[in-house]
Amino acid sequence: MKKLLLLFVGSLFFISCQESKKETMGITPEHKNEVVEAIKNRRSIRSYKPEQIDQAQLDTIIDCGINAPSALNRQSWEVRVIQNADLLKRINDSFVDKAKGKELKGSAARSQEPGFSVFHGAPTLIIVAKDKSNPYSAVDCGLLAQNILLSAESMDIGTCTIGNMASILNDPDAKGFLKEINMPDTHEVAFGIAIGYKNESPEAKTRDTSKVQYVK
């Protein structure tokens, strides 16, 4: 009887350890992986609420960004977080002016409509710049950006990557803007990231799985 009792207790202990191990590995049906959830749930947001992001949340998001991996750990990016409403307006006005008469695609095609905002009215604009002398800097900046996008999503904060920021701020006429945000001559703008509280909930776009192939 004592042997049976010991065997029963031992079995319970083994099962408990196995379940604990599974939970640690994140393979139980009940377990949710928050990183995967953020990746799957994130959308490009093109409508924002006017209120500014909580500073503590923004600080955490930026800190996540600069904790991204980079080639040889050179951290070759420069990051500027713009919340000055006047500066944001002037950057937007510059884009609208330069867009006149051009055939643009996407949301930029509406650049001549009243109230247009190239950063979708977001109260904060993050500028990410790459090192001109570093051939891997663009990749570094992309890794930083993804950390920003996903950490923001984990807090239910919206983001949208804006490639047009490169053409706007790398234009010779935009040197004044770069000086105003203290951007060194060694760097050029790679893209911008609009960020703020979401004012829309777009559906997920279909993903083309045919572009993925396993070679075994």
FIKOLZA-1660 file (N, C-alpha, C; in steps of 0.1 Angstrom, whole numbers, plus 5000, padded with zeros to 4 digits):
% residues 216
   i   px   py   pz ch aa at
   1 5008 4988 5000  A  M  N
   1 5000 5000 5000  A  M CA
   1 5009 5013 5000  A  M  C
   2 5019 5012 5009  A  K  N
   2 5029 5024 5009  A  K CA
   2 5035 5026 4996  A  K  C
   3 5039 5015 4989  A  K  N
   3 5045 5016 4976  A  K CA
   3 5036 5023 4966  A  K  C
   4 5023 5019 4966  A  L  N
   4 5013 5024 4957  A  L CA
   4 5012 5039 4960  A  L  C
   5 5012 5043 4972  A  L  N
   5 5010 5057 4976  A  L CA
   5 5022 5065 4971  A  L  C
   6 5034 5060 4973  A  L  N
   6 5046 5067 4968  A  L CA
   6 5046 5068 4953  A  L  C
   7 5041 5057 4946  A  L  N
   7 5041 5058 4932  A  L CA
   7 5031 5068 4927  A  L  C
   8 5019 5069 4934  A  F  N
   8 5009 5079 4930  A  F CA
   8 5014 5093 4932  A  F  C
   9 5021 5096 4943  A  V  N
   9 5026 5109 4946  A  V CA
   9 5037 5113 4936  A  V  C
  10 5046 5103 4933  A  G  N
  10 5056 5105 4923  A  G CA
  10 5051 5108 4909  A  G  C
  11 5040 5102 4906  A  S  N
  11 5033 5104 4893  A  S CA
  11 5028 5118 4892  A  S  C
  12 5022 5122 4903  A  L  N
  12 5016 5136 4903  A  L CA
  12 5027 5146 4902  A  L  C
  13 5039 5144 4909  A  F  N
  13 5050 5153 4908  A  F CA
  13 5056 5154 4894  A  F  C
  14 5056 5142 4887  A  F  N
  14 5062 5142 4873  A  F CA
  14 5053 5149 4864  A  F  C
  15 5039 5147 4865  A  I  N
  15 5030 5154 4857  A  I CA
  15 5030 5169 4859  A  I  C
  16 5031 5173 4872  A  S  N
  16 5032 5187 4875  A  S CA
  16 5044 5193 4869  A  S  C
  17 5056 5187 4870  A  C  N
  17 5068 5192 4864  A  C CA
  17 5067 5193 4849  A  C  C
  18 5061 5183 4842  A  Q  N
  18 5059 5183 4828  A  Q CA
  18 5050 5195 4824  A  Q  C
  19 5039 5197 4831  A  E  N
  19 5030 5208 4828  A  E CA
  19 5037 5222 4830  A  E  C
  20 5045 5223 4841  A  S  N
  20 5052 5235 4843  A  S CA
  20 5062 5238 4832  A  S  C
  21 5069 5227 4827  A  K  N
  21 5078 5228 4816  A  K CA
  21 5072 5233 4804  A  K  C
  22 5060 5227 4801  A  K  N
  22 5052 5231 4789  A  K CA
  22 5048 5246 4789  A  K  C
  23 5044 5250 4801  A  E  N
  23 5040 5264 4803  A  E CA
  23 5052 5274 4801  A  E  C
  24 5063 5270 4806  A  T  N
  24 5075 5278 4804  A  T CA
  24 5079 5279 4789  A  T  C
  25 5077 5268 4782  A  M  N
  25 5081 5268 4768  A  M CA
  25 5070 5274 4759  A  M  C
  26 5058 5278 4765  A  G  N
  26 5048 5284 4758  A  G CA
  26 5040 5276 4748  A  G  C
  27 5039 5263 4752  A  I  N
  27 5033 5254 4742  A  I CA
  27 5019 5249 4747  A  I  C
  28 5014 5253 4758  A  T  N
  28 5001 5249 4763  A  T CA
  28 4990 5257 4755  A  T  C
  29 4979 5251 4752  A  P  N
  29 4968 5258 4745  A  P CA
  29 4964 5271 4752  A  P  C
  30 4965 5270 4766  A  E  N
  30 4960 5282 4773  A  E CA
  30 4970 5293 4773  A  E  C
  31 4982 5290 4770  A  H  N
  31 4993 5300 4771  A  H CA
  31 4992 5310 4759  A  H  C
  32 4993 5323 4762  A  K  N
  32 4994 5333 4751  A  K CA
  32 5008 5339 4751  A  K  C
  33 5014 5339 4739  A  N  N
  33 5027 5346 4738  A  N CA
  33 5024 5360 4734  A  N  C
  34 5028 5370 4743  A  E  N
  34 5024 5384 4741  A  E CA
  34 5032 5390 4729  A  E  C
  35 5044 5385 4726  A  V  N
  35 5051 5390 4715  A  V CA
  35 5044 5386 4702  A  V  C
  36 5040 5373 4701  A  V  N
  36 5033 5369 4689  A  V CA
  36 5020 5376 4687  A  V  C
  37 5013 5378 4699  A  E  N
  37 5000 5386 4698  A  E CA
  37 5002 5400 4693  A  E  C
  38 5013 5407 4697  A  A  N
  38 5016 5420 4692  A  A CA
  38 5019 5420 4677  A  A  C
  39 5026 5410 4673  A  I  N
  39 5030 5409 4659  A  I CA
  39 5017 5407 4650  A  I  C
  40 5009 5398 4655  A  K  N
  40 4997 5395 4647  A  K CA
  40 4986 5406 4647  A  K  C
  41 4986 5413 4658  A  N  N
  41 4975 5423 4660  A  N CA
  41 4979 5437 4654  A  N  C
  42 4992 5440 4652  A  R  N
  42 4996 5453 4647  A  R CA
  42 4991 5456 4633  A  R  C
  43 4986 5469 4632  A  R  N
  43 4982 5474 4619  A  R CA
  43 4988 5488 4617  A  R  C
  44 4989 5492 4604  A  S  N
  44 4993 5506 4602  A  S CA
  44 4981 5515 4604  A  S  C
  45 4983 5524 4613  A  I  N
  45 4972 5533 4617  A  I CA
  45 4973 5546 4610  A  I  C
  46 4962 5550 4604  A  R  N
  46 4962 5563 4596  A  R CA
  46 4951 5573 4601  A  R  C
  47 4947 5571 4614  A  S  N
  47 4938 5581 4620  A  S CA
  47 4941 5580 4635  A  S  C
  48 4944 5592 4641  A  Y  N
  48 4949 5592 4655  A  Y CA
  48 4940 5602 4663  A  Y  C
  49 4939 5599 4676  A  K  N
  49 4933 5608 4685  A  K CA
  49 4942 5620 4688  A  K  C
  50 4937 5632 4691  A  P  N
  50 4946 5644 4692  A  P CA
  50 4955 5644 4704  A  P  C
  51 4950 5637 4715  A  E  N
  51 4958 5638 4728  A  E CA
  51 4972 5631 4726  A  E  C
  52 4981 5637 4733  A  Q  N
  52 4995 5633 4733  A  Q CA
  52 4997 5620 4741  A  Q  C
  53 5007 5612 4736  A  I  N
  53 5010 5599 4743  A  I CA
  53 5015 5602 4757  A  I  C
  54 5012 5593 4766  A  D  N
  54 5018 5593 4780  A  D CA
  54 5033 5593 4779  A  D  C
  55 5040 5602 4786  A  Q  N
  55 5054 5602 4785  A  Q CA
  55 5061 5589 4789  A  Q  C
  56 5056 5583 4799  A  A  N
  56 5063 5571 4804  A  A CA
  56 5061 5560 4794  A  A  C
  57 5050 5559 4787  A  Q  N
  57 5048 5549 4776  A  Q CA
  57 5057 5552 4765  A  Q  C
  58 5058 5565 4761  A  L  N
  58 5067 5569 4750  A  L CA
  58 5082 5565 4753  A  L  C
  59 5086 5568 4765  A  D  N
  59 5100 5565 4769  A  D CA
  59 5103 5550 4768  A  D  C
  60 5093 5542 4772  A  T  N
  60 5095 5528 4772  A  T CA
  60 5096 5523 4757  A  T  C
  61 5087 5529 4749  A  I  N
  61 5088 5525 4734  A  I CA
  61 5101 5529 4728  A  I  C
  62 5106 5541 4731  A  I  N
  62 5119 5545 4725  A  I CA
  62 5130 5536 4731  A  I  C
  63 5129 5533 4744  A  D  N
  63 5139 5524 4750  A  D CA
  63 5140 5511 4743  A  D  C
  64 5128 5505 4740  A  C  N
  64 5127 5493 4733  A  C CA
  64 5133 5494 4719  A  C  C
  65 5131 5505 4713  A  G  N
  65 5137 5508 4700  A  G CA
  65 5152 5507 4700  A  G  C
  66 5158 5514 4709  A  I  N
  66 5173 5514 4709  A  I CA
  66 5179 5502 4715  A  I  C
  67 5171 5493 4720  A  N  N
  67 5176 5480 4724  A  N CA
  67 5176 5469 4713  A  N  C
  68 5173 5474 4701  A  A  N
  68 5174 5465 4689  A  A CA
  68 5188 5461 4686  A  A  C
  69 5190 5449 4680  A  P  N
  69 5203 5446 4675  A  P CA
  69 5208 5455 4664  A  P  C
  70 5221 5456 4663  A  S  N
  70 5227 5464 4652  A  S CA
  70 5240 5457 4648  A  S  C
  71 5245 5460 4636  A  A  N
  71 5257 5454 4631  A  A CA
  71 5269 5459 4640  A  A  C
  72 5276 5449 4645  A  L  N
  72 5288 5452 4654  A  L CA
  72 5284 5460 4666  A  L  C
  73 5271 5461 4669  A  N  N
  73 5266 5469 4680  A  N CA
  73 5270 5484 4678  A  N  C
  74 5270 5488 4666  A  R  N
  74 5274 5502 4664  A  R CA
  74 5262 5512 4667  A  R  C
  75 5250 5506 4667  A  Q  N
  75 5239 5515 4670  A  Q CA
  75 5239 5527 4661  A  Q  C
  76 5239 5525 4648  A  S  N
  76 5243 5535 4638  A  S CA
  76 5232 5545 4636  A  S  C
  77 5221 5544 4642  A  W  N
  77 5209 5552 4640  A  W CA
  77 5210 5566 4647  A  W  C
  78 5202 5575 4643  A  E  N
  78 5199 5587 4651  A  E CA
  78 5184 5588 4651  A  E  C
  79 5179 5591 4663  A  V  N
  79 5164 5591 4665  A  V CA
  79 5160 5605 4670  A  V  C
  80 5150 5611 4664  A  R  N
  80 5144 5623 4669  A  R CA
  80 5129 5622 4671  A  R  C
  81 5124 5625 4683  A  V  N
  81 5110 5624 4686  A  V CA
  81 5104 5638 4686  A  V  C
  82 5096 5641 4676  A  I  N
  82 5091 5655 4674  A  I CA
  82 5076 5655 4679  A  I  C
  83 5074 5664 4689  A  Q  N
  83 5061 5667 4694  A  Q CA
  83 5057 5682 4693  A  Q  C
  84 5066 5690 4687  A  N  N
  84 5063 5704 4686  A  N CA
  84 5053 5706 4674  A  N  C
  85 5041 5711 4678  A  A  N
  85 5030 5712 4668  A  A CA
  85 5034 5721 4656  A  A  C
  86 5041 5732 4659  A  D  N
  86 5045 5741 4649  A  D CA
  86 5054 5735 4639  A  D  C
  87 5064 5727 4644  A  L  N
  87 5074 5721 4635  A  L CA
  87 5067 5710 4627  A  L  C
  88 5058 5702 4633  A  L  N
  88 5051 5692 4625  A  L CA
  88 5042 5699 4614  A  L  C
  89 5036 5710 4617  A  K  N
  89 5028 5717 4607  A  K CA
  89 5037 5721 4595  A  K  C
  90 5049 5727 4598  A  R  N
  90 5058 5732 4588  A  R CA
  90 5064 5720 4579  A  R  C
  91 5066 5709 4586  A  I  N
  91 5071 5697 4578  A  I CA
  91 5060 5693 4569  A  I  C
  92 5048 5692 4574  A  N  N
  92 5036 5688 4565  A  N CA
  92 5034 5698 4554  A  N  C
  93 5034 5711 4557  A  D  N
  93 5032 5721 4547  A  D CA
  93 5043 5720 4536  A  D  C
  94 5055 5716 4540  A  S  N
  94 5066 5715 4530  A  S CA
  94 5063 5703 4520  A  S  C
  95 5058 5692 4526  A  F  N
  95 5054 5681 4517  A  F CA
  95 5043 5684 4508  A  F  C
  96 5033 5691 4513  A  V  N
  96 5021 5695 4505  A  V CA
  96 5026 5704 4493  A  V  C
  97 5035 5713 4496  A  D  N
  97 5039 5722 4486  A  D CA
  97 5047 5715 4475  A  D  C
  98 5056 5706 4479  A  K  N
  98 5064 5698 4470  A  K CA
  98 5056 5688 4462  A  K  C
  99 5045 5684 4467  A  A  N
  99 5036 5674 4461  A  A CA
  99 5028 5679 4450  A  A  C
 100 5027 5692 4449  A  K  N
 100 5018 5698 4439  A  K CA
 100 5022 5694 4424  A  K  C
 101 5012 5689 4417  A  G  N
 101 5015 5685 4403  A  G CA
 101 5021 5672 4401  A  G  C
 102 5024 5665 4412  A  K  N
 102 5030 5651 4411  A  K CA
 102 5020 5640 4413  A  K  C
 103 5023 5629 4406  A  E  N
 103 5014 5618 4407  A  E CA
 103 5019 5609 4418  A  E  C
 104 5012 5609 4429  A  L  N
 104 5016 5602 4441  A  L CA
 104 5006 5590 4444  A  L  C
 105 5011 5580 4451  A  K  N
 105 5003 5568 4454  A  K CA
 105 4999 5568 4469  A  K  C
 106 4989 5559 4472  A  G  N
 106 4985 5558 4486  A  G CA
 106 4979 5570 4491  A  G  C
 107 4980 5572 4504  A  S  N
 107 4974 5583 4511  A  S CA
 107 4980 5596 4507  A  S  C
 108 4993 5596 4502  A  A  N
 108 4999 5608 4497  A  A CA
 108 4992 5614 4485  A  A  C
 109 4985 5606 4478  A  A  N
 109 4978 5611 4466  A  A CA
 109 4967 5621 4470  A  A  C
 110 4963 5622 4482  A  R  N
 110 4953 5631 4487  A  R CA
 110 4960 5644 4493  A  R  C
 111 4972 5646 4489  A  S  N
 111 4980 5657 4495  A  S CA
 111 4974 5671 4493  A  S  C
 112 4966 5673 4483  A  Q  N
 112 4960 5686 4480  A  Q CA
 112 4947 5688 4486  A  Q  C
 113 4942 5678 4493  A  E  N
 113 4929 5679 4500  A  E CA
 113 4930 5687 4513  A  E  C
 114 4920 5695 4516  A  P  N
 114 4921 5702 4529  A  P CA
 114 4923 5694 4541  A  P  C
 115 4931 5698 4550  A  G  N
 115 4934 5690 4562  A  G CA
 115 4943 5678 4561  A  G  C
 116 4949 5677 4549  A  F  N
 116 4958 5666 4547  A  F CA
 116 4970 5666 4557  A  F  C
 117 4974 5654 4562  A  S  N
 117 4985 5653 4571  A  S CA
 117 4994 5641 4566  A  S  C
 118 5006 5643 4562  A  V  N
 118 5015 5633 4557  A  V CA
 118 5017 5622 4568  A  V  C
 119 5016 5627 4581  A  F  N
 119 5018 5617 4592  A  F CA
 119 5004 5614 4599  A  F  C
 120 4993 5616 4591  A  H  N
 120 4980 5612 4595  A  H CA
 120 4975 5618 4608  A  H  C
 121 4980 5630 4610  A  G  N
 121 4975 5637 4622  A  G CA
 121 4980 5632 4635  A  G  C
 122 4990 5624 4635  A  A  N
 122 4996 5618 4648  A  A CA
 122 5002 5630 4656  A  A  C
 123 5001 5630 4669  A  P  N
 123 5006 5640 4677  A  P CA
 123 5021 5639 4679  A  P  C
 124 5027 5628 4676  A  T  N
 124 5041 5626 4677  A  T CA
 124 5047 5619 4664  A  T  C
 125 5058 5624 4660  A  L  N
 125 5065 5619 4648  A  L CA
 125 5079 5615 4652  A  L  C
 126 5083 5603 4650  A  I  N
 126 5096 5598 4652  A  I CA
 126 5104 5598 4639  A  I  C
 127 5115 5605 4639  A  I  N
 127 5124 5605 4627  A  I CA
 127 5136 5595 4630  A  I  C
 128 5138 5586 4620  A  V  N
 128 5149 5576 4622  A  V CA
 128 5159 5579 4610  A  V  C
 129 5171 5582 4613  A  A  N
 129 5181 5585 4603  A  A CA
 129 5192 5575 4603  A  A  C
 130 5198 5572 4592  A  K  N
 130 5208 5562 4590  A  K CA
 130 5222 5569 4588  A  K  C
 131 5232 5562 4591  A  D  N
 131 5246 5566 4590  A  D CA
 131 5250 5565 4575  A  D  C
 132 5253 5576 4568  A  K  N
 132 5257 5576 4554  A  K CA
 132 5269 5567 4551  A  K  C
 133 5278 5565 4561  A  S  N
 133 5290 5558 4558  A  S CA
 133 5289 5543 4562  A  S  C
 134 5278 5539 4567  A  N  N
 134 5277 5525 4572  A  N CA
 134 5267 5518 4563  A  N  C
 135 5272 5508 4555  A  P  N
 135 5263 5501 4546  A  P CA
 135 5253 5492 4553  A  P  C
 136 5254 5490 4566  A  Y  N
 136 5244 5482 4573  A  Y CA
 136 5234 5490 4581  A  Y  C
 137 5236 5503 4580  A  S  N
 137 5228 5512 4589  A  S CA
 137 5213 5512 4586  A  S  C
 138 5210 5510 4573  A  A  N
 138 5196 5509 4569  A  A CA
 138 5189 5497 4576  A  A  C
 139 5196 5486 4577  A  V  N
 139 5191 5474 4584  A  V CA
 139 5190 5476 4599  A  V  C
 140 5200 5483 4604  A  D  N
 140 5200 5487 4619  A  D CA
 140 5187 5495 4622  A  D  C
 141 5184 5504 4613  A  C  N
 141 5173 5513 4615  A  C CA
 141 5160 5505 4614  A  C  C
 142 5159 5496 4605  A  G  N
 142 5147 5487 4603  A  G CA
 142 5145 5479 4616  A  G  C
 143 5155 5474 4621  A  L  N
 143 5154 5466 4634  A  L CA
 143 5149 5474 4645  A  L  C
 144 5155 5486 4646  A  L  N
 144 5150 5496 4656  A  L CA
 144 5135 5499 4655  A  L  C
 145 5131 5502 4642  A  A  N
 145 5117 5505 4639  A  A CA
 145 5108 5494 4643  A  A  C
 146 5111 5482 4640  A  Q  N
 146 5102 5471 4644  A  Q CA
 146 5100 5470 4659  A  Q  C
 147 5111 5472 4666  A  N  N
 147 5110 5472 4681  A  N CA
 147 5100 5483 4685  A  N  C
 148 5101 5494 4679  A  I  N
 148 5092 5506 4682  A  I CA
 148 5077 5502 4679  A  I  C
 149 5075 5496 4667  A  L  N
 149 5062 5493 4663  A  L CA
 149 5055 5483 4672  A  L  C
 150 5063 5473 4675  A  L  N
 150 5057 5462 4683  A  L CA
 150 5055 5465 4698  A  L  C
 151 5065 5473 4704  A  S  N
 151 5063 5477 4718  A  S CA
 151 5051 5487 4719  A  S  C
 152 5049 5495 4709  A  A  N
 152 5038 5504 4709  A  A CA
 152 5025 5496 4708  A  A  C
 153 5024 5486 4699  A  E  N
 153 5012 5478 4698  A  E CA
 153 5009 5471 4711  A  E  C
 154 5019 5467 4718  A  S  N
 154 5017 5460 4731  A  S CA
 154 5010 5469 4741  A  S  C
 155 5011 5482 4739  A  M  N
 155 5004 5491 4748  A  M CA
 155 4991 5497 4741  A  M  C
 156 4987 5491 4730  A  D  N
 156 4976 5495 4722  A  D CA
 156 4977 5510 4717  A  D  C
 157 4990 5513 4713  A  I  N
 157 4993 5526 4707  A  I CA
 157 4996 5523 4693  A  I  C
 158 4990 5532 4684  A  G  N
 158 4991 5530 4670  A  G CA
 158 5004 5536 4664  A  G  C
 159 5008 5530 4653  A  T  N
 159 5020 5535 4645  A  T CA
 159 5018 5534 4630  A  T  C
 160 5025 5541 4623  A  C  N
 160 5025 5540 4608  A  C CA
 160 5039 5545 4603  A  C  C
 161 5046 5536 4596  A  T  N
 161 5059 5539 4591  A  T CA
 161 5057 5548 4578  A  T  C
 162 5064 5559 4577  A  I  N
 162 5062 5569 4566  A  I CA
 162 5075 5570 4559  A  I  C
 163 5076 5564 4547  A  G  N
 163 5088 5565 4539  A  G CA
 163 5090 5578 4533  A  G  C
 164 5079 5586 4531  A  N  N
 164 5079 5599 4525  A  N CA
 164 5088 5609 4533  A  N  C
 165 5090 5606 4546  A  M  N
 165 5099 5615 4554  A  M CA
 165 5113 5616 4548  A  M  C
 166 5117 5605 4541  A  A  N
 166 5131 5606 4536  A  A CA
 166 5132 5616 4524  A  A  C
 167 5122 5616 4515  A  S  N
 167 5122 5625 4504  A  S CA
 167 5119 5639 4509  A  S  C
 168 5112 5641 4520  A  I  N
 168 5109 5655 4525  A  I CA
 168 5121 5661 4531  A  I  C
 169 5127 5653 4541  A  L  N
 169 5137 5659 4549  A  L CA
 169 5151 5657 4544  A  L  C
 170 5153 5649 4533  A  N  N
 170 5167 5648 4527  A  N CA
 170 5168 5658 4515  A  N  C
 171 5157 5665 4512  A  D  N
 171 5157 5675 4502  A  D CA
 171 5167 5686 4506  A  D  C
 172 5175 5692 4497  A  P  N
 172 5184 5703 4500  A  P CA
 172 5176 5715 4507  A  P  C
 173 5164 5717 4503  A  D  N
 173 5156 5728 4509  A  D CA
 173 5152 5725 4524  A  D  C
 174 5154 5713 4528  A  A  N
 174 5150 5709 4542  A  A CA
 174 5161 5710 4552  A  A  C
 175 5172 5715 4548  A  K  N
 175 5184 5716 4557  A  K CA
 175 5180 5723 4570  A  K  C
 176 5171 5733 4569  A  G  N
 176 5167 5740 4581  A  G CA
 176 5160 5731 4591  A  G  C
 177 5152 5722 4586  A  F  N
 177 5145 5713 4595  A  F CA
 177 5155 5704 4602  A  F  C
 178 5165 5698 4594  A  L  N
 178 5174 5689 4600  A  L CA
 178 5183 5696 4611  A  L  C
 179 5186 5709 4608  A  K  N
 179 5193 5717 4618  A  K CA
 179 5185 5719 4631  A  K  C
 180 5172 5721 4628  A  E  N
 180 5163 5724 4640  A  E CA
 180 5162 5712 4649  A  E  C
 181 5163 5700 4643  A  I  N
 181 5162 5688 4652  A  I CA
 181 5176 5682 4655  A  I  C
 182 5186 5690 4652  A  N  N
 182 5200 5686 4656  A  N CA
 182 5204 5673 4650  A  N  C
 183 5202 5672 4637  A  M  N
 183 5206 5660 4629  A  M CA
 183 5220 5662 4624  A  M  C
 184 5229 5653 4627  A  P  N
 184 5243 5655 4622  A  P CA
 184 5244 5653 4607  A  P  C
 185 5254 5659 4601  A  D  N
 185 5256 5658 4586  A  D CA
 185 5260 5643 4582  A  D  C
 186 5264 5636 4592  A  T  N
 186 5268 5622 4589  A  T CA
 186 5256 5613 4587  A  T  C
 187 5244 5618 4589  A  H  N
 187 5232 5609 4588  A  H CA
 187 5222 5615 4578  A  H  C
 188 5214 5606 4572  A  E  N
 188 5203 5611 4564  A  E CA
 188 5190 5603 4569  A  E  C
 189 5179 5610 4567  A  V  N
 189 5166 5604 4571  A  V CA
 189 5163 5591 4564  A  V  C
 190 5160 5581 4571  A  A  N
 190 5156 5568 4565  A  A CA
 190 5141 5567 4563  A  A  C
 191 5134 5571 4574  A  F  N
 191 5119 5571 4574  A  F CA
 191 5114 5578 4586  A  F  C
 192 5101 5580 4587  A  G  N
 192 5095 5585 4599  A  G CA
 192 5085 5574 4604  A  G  C
 193 5081 5576 4617  A  I  N
 193 5071 5568 4623  A  I CA
 193 5061 5577 4630  A  I  C
 194 5048 5577 4625  A  A  N
 194 5037 5584 4632  A  A CA
 194 5033 5575 4643  A  A  C
 195 5031 5581 4655  A  I  N
 195 5027 5574 4667  A  I CA
 195 5017 5581 4675  A  I  C
 196 5007 5574 4680  A  G  N
 196 4997 5581 4689  A  G CA
 196 4986 5571 4692  A  G  C
 197 4976 5576 4700  A  Y  N
 197 4965 5567 4703  A  Y CA
 197 4956 5565 4691  A  Y  C
 198 4952 5552 4689  A  K  N
 198 4944 5548 4677  A  K CA
 198 4930 5555 4677  A  K  C
 199 4927 5559 4664  A  N  N
 199 4913 5564 4662  A  N CA
 199 4906 5555 4651  A  N  C
 200 4912 5543 4649  A  E  N
 200 4906 5534 4639  A  E CA
 200 4911 5520 4643  A  E  C
 201 4904 5510 4637  A  S  N
 201 4907 5496 4640  A  S CA
 201 4907 5488 4626  A  S  C
 202 4916 5490 4618  A  P  N
 202 4916 5484 4604  A  P CA
 202 4918 5469 4605  A  P  C
 203 4912 5462 4595  A  E  N
 203 4913 5447 4595  A  E CA
 203 4927 5444 4589  A  E  C
 204 4930 5431 4592  A  A  N
 204 4943 5426 4587  A  A CA
 204 4943 5424 4572  A  A  C
 205 4954 5427 4566  A  K  N
 205 4955 5424 4551  A  K CA
 205 4960 5410 4549  A  K  C
 206 4956 5404 4538  A  T  N
 206 4960 5390 4535  A  T CA
 206 4975 5390 4532  A  T  C
 207 4981 5379 4538  A  R  N
 207 4996 5377 4536  A  R CA
 207 4998 5367 4526  A  R  C
 208 5008 5369 4517  A  D  N
 208 5012 5360 4506  A  D CA
 208 5022 5350 4511  A  D  C
 209 5016 5338 4515  A  T  N
 209 5025 5328 4521  A  T CA
 209 5033 5321 4510  A  T  C
 210 5030 5323 4497  A  S  N
 210 5037 5317 4486  A  S CA
 210 5051 5322 4485  A  S  C
 211 5054 5333 4491  A  K  N
 211 5067 5339 4491  A  K CA
 211 5077 5333 4501  A  K  C
 212 5072 5324 4509  A  V  N
 212 5080 5317 4519  A  V CA
 212 5082 5303 4514  A  V  C
 213 5094 5298 4513  A  Q  N
 213 5098 5285 4509  A  Q CA
 213 5108 5279 4519  A  Q  C
 214 5105 5266 4523  A  Y  N
 214 5114 5259 4532  A  Y CA
 214 5124 5251 4524  A  Y  C
 215 5136 5252 4526  A  V  N
 215 5146 5244 4519  A  V CA
 215 5153 5234 4529  A  V  C
 216 5150 5221 4528  A  K  N
 216 5154 5212 4537  A  K CA
 216 5163 5201 4531  A  K  C
% end
